[in-house]
Amino acid sequence: MNIILATQNRGKVEEFNRIFLDYPVRLSTVFDYGITHEPEETGVTFSENAQIKLEYYLKIIQKNKFYDSSTKNLLLAEDSGIEIKALNGEPGVFSARYGGEGLDSTGRNNLILKKMEDVSSENRKARFVCCIKMADIEMNFQYEFIGHCEGLIMNNIYGSNGFGYDPIFKPLGYNVSMGSLKPEVKDKISHRGLASKKLIKKILNAR
Ligand code: IMP
């Protein structure tokens, strides 16, 4: 079985590669087919944006027959982000571009730390959300899998693992940032890891 990852985000690709390592699937990404353009994410929910990505890449892959027809081919699209309670749920669906296109991940993390400077420790709740949409290439079926990871926004940047907001997010039950956790620990508790676990159960019939 082939799973084509419909994402341009290298951090996500690395995580999906680890998550599916023990399962009988061959992963490829849209990069492998030379697709470097992305759809505009005009949805107001993670689910809507994941659907936009799914349909956008599905069309290109179907049109160009970018798949091995001797096996089952699935497309996996994902939209994710962080919702911070004290910021009324921001950055949410704008997580990738929060603060404007000019900022990199460190810039976005610093922006959030600055906005939360005066927020007390009790009011620093946040959660990561991941919505995965999966369809077969012929669009005979489509599924949605959601994962959440609850935690707190820290007061500084810690750790160099992971990507995005990992260095400022402390998962519930842990004393360090997501960016300080070993990758295999992140995969067990993360929004992406939990959504993928549901997918694996449904699609691969495994735990
Ligand atoms: P998108 O799903 O490609 O629109 O972007 C999601 C954005 O949310 C990423 O660019 C990150 O900024 C953030 N994000 C999603 N998942 C994670 C994660 O596991 N760790 C840290 N940041 C994440």
Residues whose N, C-alpha, C, O or C-beta is under 5 A from the ligand:
A	BS01	IMP	E78 D79 S80 G81 I82 S95 A96 F163 G164 Y165 D166
